[in-house]
Every structure is written in structure tokens, then in C-alpha cells.
Amino acid sequence: MEYIIGVVIIVAVIGIYVWTYSLNQKIEKPEGCEEVSCSGCKVDNCVSRK
């Protein structure tokens, strides 16, 4: 019985994640929101910087 409860909780968490991710993809960007450019950042070891 303990394993079933654990599996149900894990499936529920994954389901909530997928559901909220899909809802987030449907939302439009707000006006004034622009893409971030790496030219203004002075961090040399940034993962996003190419």
C-alpha cells in the first residue's frame, strides 16, 4: 500500500508539472517584454553566453 501512495504522489506531481507547463506555453508575452541580449551582461562565465 505504501508503494501505491508513493507512485500516486509522483504521478500527480508529474501531471501537475505537465499541466502547468502547457498552460504557460499558451500565455502570450506581455507588452514591453523584450528578449534579453548578452551584450549588456558583464559576466564572463555565463552559461547562456555564446
N, CA, C and O atoms as a GROMACS GRO file, in nm:
protein
  200
    1MET      N    1   0.082  -0.119   0.000
    1MET     CA    2   0.000   0.000   0.000
    1MET      C    3   0.087   0.126   0.000
    1MET      O    4   0.052   0.226  -0.062
    2GLU      N    5   0.200   0.121   0.070
    2GLU     CA    6   0.287   0.238   0.077
    2GLU      C    7   0.343   0.273  -0.061
    2GLU      O    8   0.359   0.390  -0.094
    3TYR      N    9   0.372   0.168  -0.142
    3TYR     CA   10   0.427   0.192  -0.274
    3TYR      C   11   0.323   0.257  -0.366
    3TYR      O   12   0.357   0.342  -0.448
    4ILE      N   13   0.200   0.217  -0.350
    4ILE     CA   14   0.093   0.274  -0.433
    4ILE      C   15   0.076   0.423  -0.404
    4ILE      O   16   0.062   0.503  -0.496
    5ILE      N   17   0.079   0.459  -0.278
    5ILE     CA   18   0.067   0.600  -0.239
    5ILE      C   19   0.184   0.680  -0.295
    5ILE      O   20   0.164   0.791  -0.344
    6GLY      N   21   0.304   0.625  -0.289
    6GLY     CA   22   0.421   0.693  -0.343
    6GLY      C   23   0.412   0.713  -0.493
    6GLY      O   24   0.445   0.819  -0.545
    7VAL      N   25   0.367   0.610  -0.563
    7VAL     CA   26   0.353   0.619  -0.709
    7VAL      C   27   0.246   0.721  -0.746
    7VAL      O   28   0.263   0.797  -0.841
    8VAL      N   29   0.136   0.722  -0.671
    8VAL     CA   30   0.029   0.818  -0.698
    8VAL      C   31   0.078   0.960  -0.677
    8VAL      O   32   0.046   1.049  -0.757
    9ILE      N   33   0.155   0.983  -0.574
    9ILE     CA   34   0.208   1.118  -0.549
    9ILE      C   35   0.304   1.159  -0.660
    9ILE      O   36   0.297   1.272  -0.708
   10ILE      N   37   0.391   1.070  -0.702
   10ILE     CA   38   0.486   1.103  -0.810
   10ILE      C   39   0.412   1.131  -0.940
   10ILE      O   40   0.445   1.227  -1.010
   11VAL      N   41   0.314   1.049  -0.973
   11VAL     CA   42   0.235   1.070  -1.096
   11VAL      C   43   0.160   1.202  -1.087
   11VAL      O   44   0.149   1.273  -1.187
   12ALA      N   45   0.108   1.236  -0.971
   12ALA     CA   46   0.035   1.362  -0.953
   12ALA      C   47   0.128   1.481  -0.973
   12ALA      O   48   0.092   1.578  -1.039
   13VAL      N   49   0.248   1.475  -0.916
   13VAL     CA   50   0.343   1.586  -0.931
   13VAL      C   51   0.383   1.602  -1.077
   13VAL      O   52   0.390   1.714  -1.127
   14ILE      N   53   0.410   1.492  -1.146
   14ILE     CA   54   0.446   1.499  -1.287
   14ILE      C   55   0.329   1.552  -1.369
   14ILE      O   56   0.348   1.633  -1.460
   15GLY      N   57   0.209   1.509  -1.338
   15GLY     CA   58   0.091   1.557  -1.408
   15GLY      C   59   0.069   1.706  -1.388
   15GLY      O   60   0.036   1.777  -1.483
   16ILE      N   61   0.087   1.754  -1.266
   16ILE     CA   62   0.072   1.897  -1.239
   16ILE      C   63   0.179   1.976  -1.313
   16ILE      O   64   0.151   2.084  -1.366
   17TYR      N   65   0.302   1.923  -1.319
   17TYR     CA   66   0.409   1.991  -1.392
   17TYR      C   67   0.375   2.003  -1.540
   17TYR      O   68   0.388   2.110  -1.598
   18VAL      N   69   0.330   1.894  -1.601
   18VAL     CA   70   0.297   1.895  -1.744
   18VAL      C   71   0.179   1.989  -1.770
   18VAL      O   72   0.179   2.063  -1.869
   19TRP      N   73   0.081   1.986  -1.684
   19TRP     CA   74  -0.036   2.072  -1.699
   19TRP      C   75   0.002   2.220  -1.690
   19TRP      O   76  -0.040   2.299  -1.774
   20THR      N   77   0.081   2.258  -1.589
   20THR     CA   78   0.120   2.398  -1.576
   20THR      C   79   0.215   2.441  -1.687
   20THR      O   80   0.212   2.556  -1.731
   21TYR      N   81   0.300   2.350  -1.734
   21TYR     CA   82   0.390   2.382  -1.846
   21TYR      C   83   0.308   2.411  -1.972
   21TYR      O   84   0.338   2.506  -2.044
   22SER      N   85   0.207   2.330  -1.998
   22SER     CA   86   0.125   2.354  -2.117
   22SER      C   87   0.045   2.483  -2.105
   22SER      O   88   0.027   2.554  -2.203
   23LEU      N   89  -0.003   2.514  -1.985
   23LEU     CA   90  -0.072   2.641  -1.965
   23LEU      C   91   0.022   2.759  -1.987
   23LEU      O   92  -0.018   2.860  -2.044
   24ASN      N   93   0.146   2.746  -1.942
   24ASN     CA   94   0.242   2.854  -1.957
   24ASN      C   95   0.276   2.878  -2.104
   24ASN      O   96   0.300   2.992  -2.144
   25GLN      N   97   0.278   2.774  -2.185
   25GLN     CA   98   0.309   2.790  -2.327
   25GLN      C   99   0.198   2.864  -2.402
   25GLN      O  100   0.224   2.925  -2.506
   26LYS      N  101   0.076   2.860  -2.351
   26LYS     CA  102  -0.037   2.926  -2.416
   26LYS      C  103  -0.045   3.074  -2.385
   26LYS      O  104  -0.116   3.148  -2.454
   27ILE      N  105   0.025   3.119  -2.283
   27ILE     CA  106   0.020   3.259  -2.241
   27ILE      C  107   0.107   3.343  -2.334
   27ILE      O  108   0.220   3.306  -2.365
   28GLU      N  109   0.054   3.457  -2.378
   28GLU     CA  110   0.132   3.548  -2.461
   28GLU      C  111   0.225   3.632  -2.374
   28GLU      O  112   0.197   3.657  -2.257
   29LYS      N  113   0.336   3.677  -2.435
   29LYS     CA  114   0.428   3.765  -2.363
   29LYS      C  115   0.361   3.900  -2.342
   29LYS      O  116   0.288   3.947  -2.430
   30PRO      N  117   0.384   3.962  -2.227
   30PRO     CA  118   0.325   4.094  -2.204
   30PRO      C  119   0.394   4.199  -2.291
   30PRO      O  120   0.510   4.183  -2.330
   31GLU      N  121   0.321   4.305  -2.320
   31GLU     CA  122   0.379   4.414  -2.398
   31GLU      C  123   0.495   4.475  -2.321
   31GLU      O  124   0.491   4.487  -2.199
   32GLY      N  125   0.598   4.512  -2.393
   32GLY     CA  126   0.716   4.570  -2.332
   32GLY      C  127   0.818   4.467  -2.289
   32GLY      O  128   0.928   4.502  -2.246
   33CYS      N  129   0.785   4.342  -2.302
   33CYS     CA  130   0.878   4.235  -2.267
   33CYS      C  131   0.966   4.208  -2.388
   33CYS      O  132   0.916   4.173  -2.494
   34GLU      N  133   1.094   4.223  -2.372
   34GLU     CA  134   1.184   4.205  -2.484
   34GLU      C  135   1.284   4.094  -2.455
   34GLU      O  136   1.306   4.058  -2.340
   35GLU      N  137   1.343   4.042  -2.559
   35GLU     CA  138   1.444   3.938  -2.545
   35GLU      C  139   1.568   3.996  -2.479
   35GLU      O  140   1.607   4.109  -2.505
   36VAL      N  141   1.629   3.917  -2.395
   36VAL     CA  142   1.749   3.959  -2.325
   36VAL      C  143   1.869   3.936  -2.417
   36VAL      O  144   1.884   3.828  -2.474
   37SER      N  145   1.952   4.037  -2.430
   37SER     CA  146   2.073   4.019  -2.509
   37SER      C  147   2.192   4.007  -2.415
   37SER      O  148   2.195   4.066  -2.307
   38CYS      N  149   2.289   3.931  -2.457
   38CYS     CA  150   2.406   3.909  -2.372
   38CYS      C  151   2.507   4.023  -2.380
   38CYS      O  152   2.608   4.021  -2.309
   39SER      N  153   2.482   4.120  -2.463
   39SER     CA  154   2.580   4.227  -2.478
   39SER      C  155   2.586   4.317  -2.353
   39SER      O  156   2.689   4.378  -2.326
   40GLY      N  157   2.477   4.326  -2.278
   40GLY     CA  158   2.475   4.412  -2.160
   40GLY      C  159   2.529   4.345  -2.035
   40GLY      O  160   2.555   4.413  -1.936
   41CYS      N  161   2.547   4.215  -2.038
   41CYS     CA  162   2.592   4.142  -1.920
   41CYS      C  163   2.744   4.138  -1.918
   41CYS      O  164   2.808   4.117  -2.021
   42LYS      N  165   2.801   4.156  -1.804
   42LYS     CA  166   2.948   4.157  -1.791
   42LYS      C  167   3.003   4.028  -1.729
   42LYS      O  168   3.121   4.022  -1.695
   43VAL      N  169   2.918   3.926  -1.714
   43VAL     CA  170   2.962   3.800  -1.655
   43VAL      C  171   3.029   3.716  -1.764
   43VAL      O  172   2.968   3.685  -1.866
   44ASP      N  173   3.155   3.679  -1.743
   44ASP     CA  174   3.230   3.606  -1.844
   44ASP      C  175   3.199   3.456  -1.844
   44ASP      O  176   3.209   3.392  -1.948
   45ASN      N  177   3.162   3.401  -1.730
   45ASN     CA  178   3.140   3.258  -1.722
   45ASN      C  179   2.991   3.220  -1.724
   45ASN      O  180   2.952   3.121  -1.664
   46CYS      N  181   2.910   3.299  -1.792
   46CYS     CA  182   2.766   3.274  -1.801
   46CYS      C  183   2.741   3.157  -1.896
   46CYS      O  184   2.803   3.148  -2.002
   47VAL      N  185   2.651   3.068  -1.858
   47VAL     CA  186   2.619   2.951  -1.938
   47VAL      C  187   2.548   2.991  -2.066
   47VAL      O  188   2.566   2.927  -2.170
   48SER      N  189   2.465   3.097  -2.061
   48SER     CA  190   2.387   3.138  -2.177
   48SER      C  191   2.471   3.211  -2.282
   48SER      O  192   2.435   3.214  -2.400
   49ARG      N  193   2.581   3.268  -2.240
   49ARG     CA  194   2.664   3.344  -2.333
   49ARG      C  195   2.733   3.250  -2.429
   49ARG      O  196   2.787   3.148  -2.389
   50LYS      N  197   2.731   3.285  -2.555
   50LYS     CA  198   2.795   3.202  -2.656
   50LYS      C  199   2.918   3.268  -2.713
   50LYS      O  200   2.984   3.211  -2.800
   0.00000   0.00000   0.00000
